[in-house]
Amino acid sequence: MTGELVQTAPLRLPPAPWRDPHTVSPERLAEYIGDLEAACAANPASGDLRTCLGMAYAMNFEVYKSMDALEAAIQVEPANFFAQLKYGELHYRLRALIRAERETLKAIDLAINSWELSLARKQLQEIRTLMRAGTQKPEWNKPLAQPAWFLLALTVILCLAVYLK
């Protein structure tokens, strides 16, 4: 039929093998990552695919690749809730809690229904609980030159004191 319009099927995400990360073999995960990389190359404007790729990299303990994929997903689709949420979750898992809180607050702003809002709020609650418990990595925003020079001077003085004794 020549007068009929051909509708393209919407882009479907591949099924995620990480529902239980302990049941996914490393070979299957590597194969899945390869499939996602090919899909991202074929659909460079898909934030969802890049988010899945970032999650798969995280499951494979490739943190830097995961962070790059999630950042790319946010750049491609700035209003993508799941990309923002998973980017915040990655920082949360790395215990960079201040950054995780900031990124999760952005995800809360992007939530469009109550389910997404509850996911982001739960993650934010867990982040703030860890912050109160003090289980976060400190942000090094102060120069360490002065303490390093002090430690060096103290070491030299102690060495001289031992040597001259």
N, C-alpha and C positions, 0 to 999 in steps of 0.2 A: 504494500500500500504506500503509494508515494506521497499522499497528502497528510499522512500521519506524522506527528511530531515524535521524535525520539527523545525520551527523557533519560538523562543519565542518572544512575543510582547515586545516592549520597555517599560520600566517602565514609566507609566503615572502618572502625578501628579494629585491629587484630585482637583476638582474645588475649587477655593478660594472664600469664602463667604465674603471677606472684600473689595469688590469693593466699597461698600458704608457701612461703619462700623455701621451706625445708623440703618440699616435694618436687622442686624443679631441679633437674640435673644441670650441671655446668655446661654440658654439651647443648642441651635444649635451650638454655638461656643464651649461649653464644649464637646459636642459630636464630633465635628470636631477635637478638640485637642486630644481627646482619640483615634480617628482614626489615626491621624498623629503619635502619640506616638507608636501605634501598628505597623504602617508602618515603622517607624524608627527602631524599635526593629527587624522587619523582614528583613530590608535592612540597616544594620549599615554603609555601605560604600556610602550611597546616601547623598551627600551634598545638593541636591535640596530638599529632604524631610525634612532635618534638618532646612533648610532655611525657608520652609513653616511653620514648627513647631515654629521657632523663631518668625515669623511674627504673627502667631496665638496667641502665648503667649503675644506678645506686644499688640495685639488688646484686650486681656483679662486683660490688665494692670498688667501682671506678668513680671516685668522688669528683675529680676535676672534670671528667667527661660529662658526668651527670649535671654538674653546675653549669657547664657550657651549654648543654642541651636545654636546660630549663631557662637559662637566660635568653637563649635564642627563641624559645617559645614565647617568652614575654615580649621580646622585641617584635616578633612577627604578629602576635595578637595581644596587644596591651590589655585588652578587656577580658582575657581568658582567665576565668576564676581558678580552674584546676591547675593551670601553669603557675599562677601566683601562690596558690595554697601549697603545692608540692615544693616550690622554691623555698617557701618559709619552713616547710617541714624538713627539708634538707639541712637548713641552718639549725633547726631545732635538734636534729639528730647529731649534728656536729657540735652541739652545745655552744653555738654562737647565739646566745639567747637574745641579746639586744637586737641583732639583725633579724632574727627569727620573728621577734615580736613586731618589728617594723613591717616586714613582708606579710605577716599574717593579718595585720591591720589593713593593709592594702587589699588582701583577699576578702576581708569582711566588707569593704566598700564595693567590691565587684560582685558579691553574692546577689543572685536574682530571685532566690526562693528560700523558704524556711529551712529546707534540708541543707543547702549550701551554707547558709548562715550558721546553722547548728554545728556543722563540721568545722568551720573556721573558729567559732567561739570555743569549741571544745579544745582545739589545738592551742588557742590563745590561753585558755585556762591552764593547760598543762605547762606551757612555757612560763607563765607567771608563777605557777607553783614551784617549778624548778628554780626560778630566779629568787624566790623567797627562801628556798632551801640552800641557796648559795652554790648550786652545782652548775656553774657556768665558767666558760673560759674568759679570762679578763681581756678587755680591749686594750691593746698597747698603743696608747695615743700620746704617751709622754716620752721625751727623749731619754735614752739610757746612757748618754755620754758621761754625764756627771757622776752617776754611781759607778760606772766602769773605771773612770779615772781615780775615784776614791778607793776602790778595791785594789787597783794596781799600786797606788801609793802605799796602802796598808801592807800589801804583800812585800813590797820592796823594803819597807821599814822593818818588818818582821824578819825578813831574810838577813838584813844587815845586822839586826840585833843578835840573831843566832850566830852569825859569822864572826862578829866582833867579840863575843863572849869568851 
